[in-house]
């Protein structure tokens, strides 16, 4: 039986209209890529894809990067956000790009 929750509870628990969808992203730089080039590409990724589209990225790496992309505000990423990130990474020569399916960033984690 489903539990009836009021608006405050749904917001606090990130349920229903407050659900947040995001996706995982992984990519890799070529071996021997200089750290300056890695910094420049990641900075451009944030400046050209993440910030202008109201997204947030939390991740780390050096030659192999992995992280989570979601909206900066409460809301749901959609397929266009996944394609945007994937296309930018491909156009900028990054390898082994993996984009997960959309998932609830508070309650789910994609199976590998």
Buried (B, 14 or more C-beta within 10 A) or exposed (E): EEEEEEEEEBBEEBBEEBBBBBBBBBBBBEEEBEEEEBEEBBEEBBEEBBEEBEBBBEBEBEBEBEBBBBBEEEBBBEEEBBEBBBEBBEEEEBEEBEBBEBBBBBEEEEEE
